[in-house]
Amino acid sequence: MKFIDEAVIEVLAGKGGNGVASFRREKYIPRGGPDGGDGGRGGSIFAIADRNINTLIDYRFARIHRAKNGQNGQGSDRYGKSAEDIVLRMPIGTLIRDENTGEILADLVHDQQKVLLAKGGAGGIGNLHFKSSINRAPRQFTYGESGQERELRLELKVLADVGLLGMPNAGKSTLIRAVSAARPKVADYPFTTLEPNLGVVRVDQNRSFVMADIPGLIEGAAEGVGLGHRFLKHLTRTRLLLHVIDMMPVNENTNLIHETQALVEELQKYDESLYQKPRWLVLNKTDMMSDEQRAGCCQQFVDELGWKDRYFIISALTGEGCKQLVYAIMEHLEHMTSAQPDQPNSTEDSINPC
């Protein structure tokens, strides 16, 4: 299935049915009085998060979602039937914005979380409700209210604990293949990965975390070079970034220090909060070095970069150093979880109808 992470849709809730002015007409009952019923409520439109869906492809081509109108009231005290609501199923991680104002209306982060997108109009009132001691034959009734109409932008941001960041061909896909059951495409040319990949990294029977691999980022991405910043949004929900470095680039004249700093600058241009996330260096493809060369070369790179945080020397191809990396990540995530106070999670929410 093609991965679609953005879509623009229109939601049009149903109009409420009209009330009716009617009077009871039966033989031998000359003054039957008013008996006009109310109109039914128009259908509303909801969104619900579904863990079994992982793309917005259904909304790329089906842009307009319209609920039915409520039925009009009828005589003999008969009320109009309310229209059925429409429920749109979306993947977990979908961000819903108002296309015209840019306001964030909802963020679907929990399975079965339900939000109201467009509220159906209320039904009109029949003349039955206007009867009083001084108005025994009312002819007043009200029309049903219009339903809400909205143009919405859907943005899917995958839910992952750890995100892989790096230049094309740095070995990110090989790394996620080495530590999880994910099987993204791997080849000896840049931009092999064209869409995000998720893999569940199982540390032991009771502990695991989710890792996200996105297409490589290159210098000039802010100006649209390569695949641009399009997929960086999928790292905004992660708690830890792994900056994967290709220590043995194909081009021997490649300046690894410049490439690393350039990628960090692109990260900062895109989102300051993403730039501030914890980030570890992962020095990859060290299996192509000799034992003597490996330690000295990696240490020299870290010193020239001025890196003070954690870094790991691995080979995603052979698996060397991957186990230590995985355990360190799990320990870090558990520490972050224990340090944060528990917050109640709501499984149902609604958008302000105003």
For each residue, the residues with C-beta under 8 A, 3 or more apart:
1: 54 55 57
2: 55 57
3: 54 55 57 195 196
4: 7 55 56 57 59 60 156
5: 55 56 155 156 157 196 231 233 234
6: 56 153 154 155 156
7: 4 56 59 60 63 153 154
8: 63 99 151 152 153 154
9: 59 62 63 64 65 151 152 154
10: 63 64 65 149 150 151 152
11: 45 65 66 88 117 118 148 149 150 152
12: 45 64 65 66 67 118 147 148 149
13: 42 43 44 45 67 118 119 120 121 147 148 149
14: 41 42 43 44 66 67 68 69 70 83 120 121 147
15: 42 69 70 120 121 144 145 146 147
16: 39 40 41 42 69 70 120 121 122 123 124 144 145 146 147
17: 38 39 40 41 42 69 70 71 72 73 80 81 123 124 144
18: 39 72 73 80 123 124 141 142 143 144
19: 36 37 38 39 72 73 123 124 125 126 127 141 142 143 144
20: 36 37 39 72 73 74 75 126 127 141
21: 34 36 126 127 138 139 140 141
22: 34 35 36 37 74 75 76 126 127
23: 32 33 34 35 36 75 137
24: 29 32 33 34 35 75 76
25: 32
26: 29 32
27:
28:
29: 24 26 32
30:
31: 136
32: 23 24 25 26 29 35
33: 23 24 131 136 137
34: 21 22 23 24 126 127 128 130 131 137 138
35: 22 23 24 32 75 76 77 128
36: 19 20 21 22 23 73 74 75 126 127 128 141
37: 19 20 22 73 74 75 76 77 78 79 80 126 128
38: 17 19 73 79 80 123 124 125 126 128 129
39: 16 17 18 19 20 70 71 72 73 79 80 123 124 125 126 143 144
40: 16 17 70 71 72 73 79 80 81 82 83 123
41: 14 16 17 70 82 83 120 121 122 123
42: 13 14 15 16 17 67 68 69 70 82 83 120 121 122 123 144 145 147
43: 13 14 67 68 69 70 82 83 84 85 86 120 147
44: 13 14 67 85 86 116 117 118 119 120 147
45: 11 12 13 65 67 85 86 87 88 116 117 118
46: 85 86 87 88 114 115 116 117
47: 87 88 89 90 94 96 106 108 114 115 117
48: 87 88 89 90 108 112 113 114 115
49: 90 91 92 94 108 109 110 111 112 113 114
50: 53 89 90 91 92 111 112
51: 91 92 111
52:
53: 50 58 89 90 91
54: 1 3 91
55: 1 2 3 4 5 58 91 156
56: 4 5 6 7 59 60 90 91 94 154 156
57: 1 2 3 4 60 61
58: 53 55 61 62
59: 4 7 9 56 62 63 88 90 154
60: 4 7 56 57
61: 57 58
62: 9 58 59 65
63: 7 8 9 10 59
64: 9 10 12
65: 9 10 11 12 45 62 86 88
66: 11 12 14
67: 12 13 14 42 43 44 45 83 84 85 86 118 120 147
68: 14 42 43 83 84
69: 14 15 16 17 42 43 83 144 147
70: 14 15 16 17 39 40 41 42 43 80 81 82 83 120 121 123 144
71: 17 39 40 80 81 82 83
72: 17 18 19 20 39 40 80 124 144
73: 17 18 19 20 36 37 38 39 40 78 79 80 123 124 126 141
74: 20 22 36 37 78 79 80
75: 20 22 23 24 35 36 37 78
76: 22 24 35 37
77: 35 37 128
78: 37 73 74 75
79: 37 38 39 40 73 74 123 126
80: 17 18 37 38 39 40 70 71 72 73 74 123
81: 17 40 70 71
82: 40 41 42 43 70 71 120 123
83: 14 40 41 42 43 67 68 69 70 71 120
84: 43 67 68
85: 43 44 45 46 67 120
86: 43 44 45 46 65 67
87: 45 46 47 48 114
88: 11 45 46 47 48 59 65 117
89: 47 48 50 53
90: 47 48 49 50 53 56 59 94 108 154
91: 49 50 51 53 54 55 56 94 108 156
92: 49 50 51 108 109 110 111 159
93: 108 109 156 157 158 159 237
94: 47 49 56 90 91 107 108 154 155 156 157
95: 104 106 107 108 154 155 156 157
96: 47 104 105 106 107 108 115 117 152 153 154 351
97: 102 103 104 105 152 153 154 155
98: 101 102 103 105 150 151 152 153
99: 8 102 151 152 153
100: 151
101: 98
102: 97 98 99
103: 97 98
104: 95 96 97 107
105: 96 97 98 115 117 152 351
106: 47 95 96 115 117 349 351
107: 94 95 96 104
108: 47 48 49 90 91 92 93 94 95 96 113 115
109: 49 92 93 113 159
110: 49 92 113 345 346 347
111: 49 50 51 92
112: 48 49 50 347
113: 48 49 108 109 110 346 347 348 349
114: 46 47 48 49 87 347 348 349
115: 46 47 48 96 105 106 108 348 349 350 351
116: 44 45 46 119 350 351 353
117: 11 44 45 46 47 88 96 105 106 150 152 351
118: 11 12 13 44 45 67 147 148 149 150
119: 13 44 116 147 148 353
120: 13 14 15 16 41 42 43 44 67 70 82 83 85 147 148
121: 13 14 15 16 41 42 70 144 145 146 147
122: 16 41 42 144 145
123: 16 17 18 19 38 39 40 41 42 70 73 79 80 82 144 145
124: 16 17 18 19 38 39 72 73 141 142 143 144 145
125: 19 38 39 129 130 141 142
126: 19 20 21 22 34 36 37 38 39 73 79 129 141
127: 19 20 21 22 34 36 130 131 138 139 140 141
128: 34 35 36 37 38 77 131
129: 38 125 126
130: 34 125 127 135 138 140 141
131: 33 34 127 128 135 136 138
132: 135 136 138
133: 136
134:
135: 130 131 132 138
136: 31 33 131 132 133
137: 23 33 34
138: 21 34 127 130 131 132 135
139: 21 127
140: 21 127 130
141: 18 19 20 21 36 73 124 125 126 127 130
142: 18 19 124 125
143: 18 19 39 124
144: 15 16 17 18 19 39 42 69 70 72 121 122 123 124
145: 15 16 42 121 122 123 124
146: 15 16 121
147: 12 13 14 15 16 42 43 44 67 69 118 119 120 121
148: 11 12 13 118 119 120 353
149: 10 11 12 13 118
150: 10 11 98 117 118
151: 8 9 10 98 99 100
152: 8 9 10 11 96 97 98 99 105 117
153: 6 7 8 96 97 98 99
154: 6 7 8 9 56 59 90 94 95 96 97
155: 5 6 94 95 97 233
156: 4 5 6 55 56 91 93 94 95
157: 5 93 94 95 233 234 236 237
158: 93 196 198 212 234 237
159: 92 93 109 210 237
160: 163 198 210 211 212 234 235 237 238
161: 209 210 211 238 239 240 329 333
162: 201 209 210 211 212 238 239 240 241 242 329 333
163: 160 211 212 214 234 235 238 240 241 242
164: 172 175 176 211 212 213 214 241 242 244
165: 172 214 217 235 241 242 243 244 263 267 279
166: 170 171 172 216 217 243 244 245 246 263
167: 170 216 217 218 246 259 263
168: 190 191 192 215 216 218 226
169: 188 189 190 192 216 246 250
170: 166 167 216 244 245 246 284
171: 166 174 175 244 246 284 285 316 317
172: 164 165 166 175 176 193 213 214 216 244
173: 176 177 184 185 186 192 193 197 213
174: 171 177 178 186 284 316 317
175: 164 171 172 178 179 213 242 244 282 284 314 316 322
176: 164 172 173 179 180 182 184 197 199 211 213
177: 173 174 180 182 183 184 186 199 316
178: 174 175 316 317 319 322
179: 175 176 199 201 211 322 325 326
180: 176 177 199 200 201 202 211
181: 199 200
182: 176 177 197 198 199 200 211 213
183: 177
184: 173 176 177 192 193 197 213
185: 173 192 193
186: 173 174 177 192
187: 192
188: 169
189: 169 192
190: 168 169 216
191: 168 194 215 216 226 227
192: 168 169 173 184 185 186 187 189
193: 172 173 184 185 197 213 214 215 216
194: 191 215 227
195: 3 215 231
196: 3 5 158 212 213 214 215 231 234
197: 173 176 182 184 193 212 213
198: 158 160 182 210 211 212 213
199: 176 177 179 180 181 182 210 211 213
200: 180 181 182 208 209 210 211
201: 162 179 180 208 209 210 211 326 329
202: 180 205 207 208
203: 207 208 209 326 327 330
204: 207
205: 202
206:
207: 202 203 204 330 334
208: 200 201 202 203
209: 161 162 200 201 203 329 330 333
210: 159 160 161 162 198 199 200 201
211: 160 161 162 163 164 176 179 180 182 198 199 200 201
212: 158 160 162 163 164 196 197 198 234 235 238
213: 164 172 173 175 176 182 184 193 196 197 198 199
214: 163 164 165 172 193 196 217 231 232 234 235
215: 168 191 193 194 195 196 226 227 231
216: 166 167 168 169 170 172 190 191 193 226 227
217: 165 166 167 214 221 226 227 229 232 263 266 267
218: 167 168 221 225 226 262 263 266
219: 225 259 262 263 265 266
220: 223 224 225 226 266
221: 217 218 224 225 226 227 228 229 266 270
222: 228 229 266 269 270
223: 220
224: 220 221 228
225: 218 219 220 221 228
226: 168 191 215 216 217 218 220 221
227: 191 194 215 216 217 221 230 231
228: 221 222 224 225
229: 217 221 222 232 233 266 269 270
230: 227 233
231: 5 195 196 214 215 227 234
232: 214 217 229 235 236 267 270 271 274
233: 5 155 157 229 230 236
234: 5 157 158 160 163 196 212 214 231 237
235: 160 163 165 212 214 232 238 241 274 277
236: 157 232 233 271 273 274
237: 93 157 158 159 160 234
238: 160 161 162 163 212 235 241 277
239: 161 162 277 278 333 336
240: 161 162 163 277 278 279 280 329 332 333
241: 162 163 164 165 235 238 274 277 278 279 280
242: 162 163 164 165 175 279 280 282 325 329
243: 165 166 260 263 264 279 280 281 282
244: 164 165 166 170 171 172 175 282 284
245: 166 170 256 260 281 282 283 284 301
246: 166 167 169 170 171 249 256 284 285
247: 256 283 284 285 286 288 289 297 298 301
248: 285 286 288 289
249: 246 252 254 256
250: 169 254
251: 254
252: 249
253:
254: 249 250 251 259
255: 258 259
256: 245 246 247 249 259 260 301
257: 260 261 301 304 305
258: 255 261 262
259: 167 219 254 255 256 262 263
260: 243 245 256 257 263 264 305
261: 257 258 264 265 305
262: 218 219 258 259 265 266
263: 165 166 167 217 218 219 243 259 260 266 267
264: 243 260 261 267 268 275
265: 219 261 262 268 269
266: 217 218 219 220 221 222 229 262 263 269 270
267: 165 217 232 263 264 270 271 274 275
268: 264 265 272 275
269: 222 229 265 266
270: 221 222 229 232 266 267 274 275
271: 232 236 267 274 275
272: 268 275 276
273: 236 276 277
274: 232 235 236 241 267 270 271 277
275: 264 267 268 270 271 272
276: 272 273
277: 235 238 239 240 241 273 274
278: 239 240 241 309 332
279: 165 240 241 242 243 309
280: 240 241 242 243 309 310 311 312
281: 243 245 302 305 307 309 310 311 312
282: 175 242 243 244 245 311 312 314 325
283: 245 247 286 298 301 311 312 313 314
284: 170 171 174 175 244 245 246 247 314 315 316
285: 171 246 247 248 288 315 316 317
286: 247 248 283 289 294 298 313 314 315 320 321
287: 315 317 318 320
288: 247 248 285
289: 247 248 286 293 294 297
290: 293 294
291: 294 295
292: 295 296
293: 289 290 296 297
294: 286 289 290 291 297 298 313
295: 291 292 298 299 313
296: 292 293 299 300
297: 247 289 293 294 300 301
298: 247 283 286 294 295 301 302 311 313
299: 295 296 302 303
300: 296 297 303 304
301: 245 247 256 257 283 297 298 304 305
302: 281 298 299 305 307 311
303: 299 300 306
304: 257 300 301
305: 257 260 261 281 301 302
306: 303
307: 281 302 311
308:
309: 278 279 280 281
310: 280 281 328
311: 280 281 282 283 298 302 307
312: 280 281 282 283 321 324 325 328
313: 283 286 294 295 298 321
314: 175 282 283 284 286 320 321 322 325
315: 284 285 286 287 318 319 320 321 322
316: 171 174 175 177 178 284 285 319 322
317: 171 174 178 285 287
318: 287 315
319: 178 315 316 322 323
320: 286 287 314 315
321: 286 312 313 314 315 324 325
322: 175 178 179 314 315 316 319 325 326
323: 319 326 327
324: 312 321 327 328
325: 179 242 282 312 314 321 322 328 329
326: 179 201 203 322 323 329 330
327: 203 323 324 330 331
328: 310 312 324 325 331 332
329: 161 162 201 209 240 242 325 326 332 333
330: 203 207 209 326 327 333 334
331: 327 328 334 335
332: 240 278 328 329 335 336
333: 161 162 209 239 240 329 330 336 337
334: 207 330 331 337 338
335: 331 332 338 339
336: 239 332 333 339 340
337: 333 334 340
338: 334 335
339: 335 336
340: 336 337
341:
342:
343:
344:
345: 110
346: 110 113 349
347: 110 112 113 114
348: 113 114 115
349: 106 113 114 115 346
350: 115 116 353
351: 96 105 106 115 116 117
352:
353: 116 119 148 350
354:
